Amino acid sequence: MPAEIVILGGGVGGALTANLLAKKLPAGSARIRVVDATGQHLYQPGFLYIALDQANAGWLSRDLRSLLPENVEIIIDKVAKIDTSSRKVNLELGGALNYDYLVIATGSRPNYEGVSGLKEGAYSFYSLTEAERLREALRTFKGGTLVIGVAGMPYKCPPAPVEFAFLVEEYLRKKGVRDKTTIKFLSPLNRAFTIESASALVAPMFAKRGIELNTFVNIDTVDPSNHEVHTLEDEVYSYDLAVLVPPHSGADALLTSGITDSAGWLPTDPKTLRVEEQEDVFAIGDATNLPISKSGSTAHFEAPVIVEQIAAAVEGRVPHPKRSRYGGKVTCFLETGNHQATILVFDYDNPPKPPRPSVVWHGAKWGFNRAYWFTVPKGRGV
Ligand SMILES: Cc1cc2nc3c(=O)[nH]c(=O)nc-3n(C[C@H](O)[C@H](O)[C@H](O)COP(=O)(O)OP(=O)(O)OC[C@H]3O[C@@H](n4cnc5c(N)ncnc54)[C@H](O)[C@@H]3O)c2cc1C
């Protein structure tokens, strides 16, 4: 009997895992099924460029079918419940899938209800619709106070709000309204974002570009009628335009299935990526509780580790000792505006040492953006 492998989510982690398994497993040894709520795969880093009028939406979305080989089945449905004791996944439209191996790749989603007034009072670039809404607001922005901030941790792509600050500063300069605009960046930490060495690089650059960095700012509520951000520290930031990263949540079905921690993230072994206390269940990408960036790059480096363990089990062999362990590797670019970027390469033991921003890294980022559909989700170059 072929092994039943079920992958929940067809985003970065899910599509990549399915492709790698299909390539690695001997023909006929497994049946691979991917369940996805929409059947569309989104390139989320592109939301930033949509908001800043540098790209259009057509580039960001592909039919999941076009990214997976024919021998991978796709089920377009929402996961309703996971029952790990009977190794079964219930779907919202009905029906249930039995599994021998389960990979949970349901990602994270912005939770606009997580902060009172956020949805009505602020913009964001954390979904395609929101990025398009922000693009329209920026097109008509005539200057004033622009507040950029993080309204809850953790959130995906920790450098993204910093990148937005640099890029919007440049955008407003080119539009001729920079001298009429005050830019305030609100961070809940004692620095610009989670990664210390990169924040140290960013702080003087913010100062040079006139972006005011406000630290230890924990956003409590947004008052849409008075255009104010209120903080837990009892401070008030007035704004003409607010761009806030919403708090994030995992998929509801995971929380209600009782397999997450209280915040909704899957307790995951940092090396094997197995969900703790569950047999043959793996977690990848944003859905985990791992203390590293929720980023596509994380999922990219995690996928081969899960694939090696499942393939070894299906083939009845011992997993490769190194290829079956994740060391926390993440590689991501950080755009700093003016056609420059830097790169952050790190793992569990080694923090990044970002090089001085240059046109080279900006070019590399755009090369990656253009190559994405031919590489990452298809498992090429992994
Ligand atoms: C503005 C922005 C910029 C970013 N920039 C970068 C960057 O430069 N570099 C980088 O590495 N990362 C970046 N990211 C982060 C990156 O996009 C995510 O971390 C990555 O997509 C996570 O992969 P994933 O597979 O865990 O989840 P996702 O890619 O989000 O996929 C999750 C999938 O699960 C499906 N799903 C969810 N719930 C259910 C359910 N109940 N039933 C069935 N299916 C379900 C969804 O439909 C989706 O297809 C950025 C993100 C944003 C928003």
The ligand as a MOL file (V3000), in Angstrom:
LIG
                    3D

  0  0  0     0  0            999 V3000
M  V30 BEGIN CTAB
M  V30 COUNTS 53 58 0 0 0
M  V30 BEGIN ATOM
M  V30 1 C 4.4820 42.1170 2.8730 0
M  V30 2 C 5.2310 40.8270 3.0450 0
M  V30 3 C 6.5560 40.7670 2.6610 0
M  V30 4 C 7.2620 39.5760 2.8130 0
M  V30 5 N 8.5640 39.5450 2.4000 0
M  V30 6 C 9.2670 38.3980 2.5400 0
M  V30 7 C 10.6070 38.3360 2.0770 0
M  V30 8 O 11.1560 39.2980 1.5390 0
M  V30 9 N 11.2740 37.1630 2.2630 0
M  V30 10 C 10.6840 36.0800 2.8330 0
M  V30 11 O 11.3530 35.0380 2.9700 0
M  V30 12 N 9.4110 36.1170 3.2810 0
M  V30 13 C 8.6900 37.2420 3.1390 0
M  V30 14 N 7.3780 37.2990 3.5570 0
M  V30 15 C 6.8170 36.1850 4.3640 0
M  V30 16 C 6.3820 34.9880 3.5410 0
M  V30 17 O 5.4880 35.3490 2.5180 0
M  V30 18 C 5.7240 33.9790 4.4730 0
M  V30 19 O 6.4950 33.8320 5.6220 0
M  V30 20 C 5.5870 32.6410 3.7760 0
M  V30 21 O 4.6410 32.7450 2.7370 0
M  V30 22 C 5.2050 31.5480 4.7600 0
M  V30 23 O 5.0380 30.3400 4.0850 0
M  V30 24 P 3.9760 29.2850 4.6470 0
M  V30 25 O 4.0200 28.1280 3.7100 0
M  V30 26 O 4.2090 29.0560 6.0790 0
M  V30 27 O 2.5750 30.0080 4.5480 0
M  V30 28 P 1.8590 30.6510 3.2850 0
M  V30 29 O 2.7900 30.8480 2.1570 0
M  V30 30 O 1.1300 31.8490 3.7940 0
M  V30 31 O 0.8050 29.5360 2.8400 0
M  V30 32 C -0.2310 29.1190 3.6830 0
M  V30 33 C -1.2800 28.4260 2.8170 0
M  V30 34 O -2.1910 27.7390 3.6700 0
M  V30 35 C -3.5020 27.9330 3.2080 0
M  V30 36 N -4.4040 27.7850 4.3620 0
M  V30 37 C -4.4540 28.5360 5.4910 0
M  V30 38 N -5.3840 28.0560 6.3320 0
M  V30 39 C -5.9320 26.9660 5.7310 0
M  V30 40 C -6.9440 26.0440 6.0910 0
M  V30 41 N -7.6110 26.1370 7.2470 0
M  V30 42 N -7.2420 25.0650 5.2070 0
M  V30 43 C -6.5990 24.9440 4.0190 0
M  V30 44 N -5.6220 25.7910 3.6420 0
M  V30 45 C -5.2960 26.7920 4.4830 0
M  V30 46 C -3.5000 29.3390 2.6160 0
M  V30 47 O -4.5330 29.4660 1.6540 0
M  V30 48 C -2.0980 29.3990 1.9870 0
M  V30 49 O -2.1180 28.9830 0.6330 0
M  V30 50 C 6.6290 38.4530 3.3690 0
M  V30 51 C 5.2830 38.5150 3.7280 0
M  V30 52 C 4.5860 39.6850 3.5640 0
M  V30 53 C 3.1270 39.7320 3.9520 0
M  V30 END ATOM
M  V30 BEGIN BOND
M  V30 1 1 1 2
M  V30 2 1 2 3
M  V30 3 2 2 52
M  V30 4 2 3 4
M  V30 5 1 4 5
M  V30 6 1 4 50
M  V30 7 2 5 6
M  V30 8 1 6 7
M  V30 9 1 6 13
M  V30 10 2 7 8
M  V30 11 1 7 9
M  V30 12 1 9 10
M  V30 13 2 10 11
M  V30 14 1 10 12
M  V30 15 2 12 13
M  V30 16 1 13 14
M  V30 17 1 14 15
M  V30 18 1 14 50
M  V30 19 1 15 16
M  V30 20 1 16 17
M  V30 21 1 16 18
M  V30 22 1 18 19
M  V30 23 1 18 20
M  V30 24 1 20 21
M  V30 25 1 20 22
M  V30 26 1 22 23
M  V30 27 1 23 24
M  V30 28 2 24 25
M  V30 29 1 24 26
M  V30 30 1 24 27
M  V30 31 1 27 28
M  V30 32 2 28 29
M  V30 33 1 28 30
M  V30 34 1 28 31
M  V30 35 1 31 32
M  V30 36 1 32 33
M  V30 37 1 33 34
M  V30 38 1 33 48
M  V30 39 1 34 35
M  V30 40 1 35 36
M  V30 41 1 35 46
M  V30 42 1 36 37
M  V30 43 1 36 45
M  V30 44 2 37 38
M  V30 45 1 38 39
M  V30 46 1 39 40
M  V30 47 2 39 45
M  V30 48 1 40 41
M  V30 49 2 40 42
M  V30 50 1 42 43
M  V30 51 2 43 44
M  V30 52 1 44 45
M  V30 53 1 46 47
M  V30 54 1 46 48
M  V30 55 1 48 49
M  V30 56 2 50 51
M  V30 57 1 51 52
M  V30 58 1 52 53
M  V30 END BOND
M  V30 END CTAB
M  END
